[in-house]
């Protein structure tokens, strides 16, 4: 459960709390009135505007044995969120299809659990293109560029 943002500004939204345990590298929808954010629950939510990317930093000490590959933000903890822009590049290990089913140049969008999935006939506001298959902390990962927001 890892993520890296490779290109973009360093403006993060850090005022919203997780409503459940949320993995790094997923997309969430914000509820500014409640001060919370939750992972997109469906492709319909993944098609909406205003999605934010979770990119928290693992602040656990070594003795807690919480690795970067399994780190998640606990319920009620603040999220480090990024509003991605067209052209931003990021890497995530949070996607639905098996890595063997993903190809460079595939176009994906947020779906259930905030994970990236194939668009199919959908018309999402935020879409990304796979530019590289890689790894993050030993997990299969994909590097993407944001096509639309």
C-alpha positions in Angstrom: 0.0 0.0 0.0 2.4 2.6 -1.3 2.4 5.6 -3.5 4.9 8.1 -4.8 4.2 11.4 -6.6 6.9 12.1 -9.1 5.8 15.4 -10.6 3.6 18.2 -9.2 3.6 20.9 -6.7 3.9 20.2 -3.0 0.4 21.4 -2.0 -1.3 18.9 0.1 -4.7 19.0 1.8 -4.2 17.8 5.4 -7.4 18.8 7.1 -9.6 15.8 6.4 -9.7 12.6 8.5 -10.1 9.0 7.2 -13.5 7.5 7.9 -12.0 4.0 7.8 -8.5 2.6 7.3 -7.3 3.9 3.9 -4.3 2.6 2.0 -1.7 4.9 0.5 -2.1 5.3 -3.3 -5.9 5.2 -3.5 -8.4 7.9 -4.5 -10.8 9.4 -2.0 -13.9 11.7 -2.2 -13.9 14.5 0.3 -16.7 15.5 2.6 -15.6 19.0 3.6 -18.7 19.6 5.8 -17.8 16.6 8.0 -14.1 17.0 7.7 -13.6 13.5 6.4 -12.7 11.6 3.3 -13.5 8.0 2.2 -12.2 5.8 -0.6 -14.4 5.8 -3.7 -16.9 3.0 -3.2 -17.8 2.4 -6.9 -17.0 3.3 -10.4 -19.8 6.0 -10.2 -17.9 7.7 -7.4 -14.7 7.2 -9.3 -16.2 9.1 -12.3 -16.9 12.2 -10.2 -14.9 15.4 -10.1 -12.8 16.4 -7.1 -11.1 13.2 -6.3 -8.0 13.4 -4.1 -4.9 11.0 -4.0 -3.8 9.6 -0.6 0.0 10.0 -0.1 0.7 9.8 3.6 4.1 9.3 5.1 4.8 6.2 7.2 5.8 7.8 10.6 6.0 4.5 12.5 9.3 3.7 14.1 11.1 0.5 13.2 10.1 -1.3 16.4 6.5 -1.0 15.3 7.3 -3.2 12.3 4.9 -1.3 10.0 6.5 -1.4 6.6 6.0 1.1 3.8 4.4 -1.7 1.7 1.6 -2.3 4.2 1.2 1.2 5.7 -2.4 2.5 5.8 -4.0 5.6 7.5 -6.1 4.5 10.4 -9.7 5.5 10.9 -9.8 9.1 12.4 -6.3 10.0 11.4 -5.5 12.9 9.1 -4.9 12.2 5.5 -2.2 13.7 3.3 -4.2 14.4 0.1 -3.1 15.6 -3.2 -5.4 17.1 -5.9 -3.7 15.8 -9.0 -3.4 18.0 -12.1 -3.1 17.1 -15.8 0.5 16.0 -16.5 1.3 14.9 -12.9 3.1 11.6 -12.7 2.6 9.2 -9.8 3.3 5.6 -8.9 0.9 3.4 -7.0 0.4 -0.3 -6.1 -3.3 0.2 -5.7 -5.1 -1.2 -8.8 -7.7 -3.9 -9.5 -6.6 -5.9 -12.6 -3.6 -8.2 -12.2 -0.4 -6.7 -13.2 -0.2 -9.1 -16.2 -3.5 -7.6 -17.5 -2.1 -4.1 -17.5 -0.2 -2.7 -20.4 1.8 0.5 -21.0 -0.6 3.1 -22.5 -3.7 1.6 -20.8 -6.1 4.3 -19.6 -7.4 3.8 -16.0 -9.7 5.6 -13.5 -10.6 5.3 -9.9 -13.1 2.5 -9.0 -14.2 0.6 -6.0 -12.0 0.9 -2.9 -10.3 3.9 -4.6 -8.2 1.6 -6.7 -7.4 2.2 -10.4 -9.3 0.1 -12.9 -9.9 0.0 -16.7 -12.3 2.7 -17.9 -14.3 0.7 -20.4 -17.3 2.7 -21.5 -17.1 5.1 -18.5 -16.5 8.8 -18.8 -14.5 9.7 -15.6 -13.4 13.2 -14.8 -10.0 11.9 -13.7 -8.2 9.5 -16.0 -4.6 8.3 -16.0 -2.4 6.5 -18.6 0.1 3.8 -17.6 3.6 4.8 -18.6 5.6 2.1 -16.8 5.1 -1.1 -14.9 7.4 -1.1 -11.9 7.6 -2.0 -8.2 7.1 -0.2 -4.9 8.6 -1.7 -1.8 8.5 -5.1 -3.4 4.9 -4.9 -4.7 3.9 -4.7 -8.3 3.1 -1.1 -9.2 2.3 1.2 -12.1 3.6 4.6 -12.9 0.9 6.9 -14.4 0.5 10.3 -15.9 -2.8 12.2 -15.3 -4.6 12.7 -18.6 -7.7 14.6 -17.4 -9.1 16.0 -14.1 
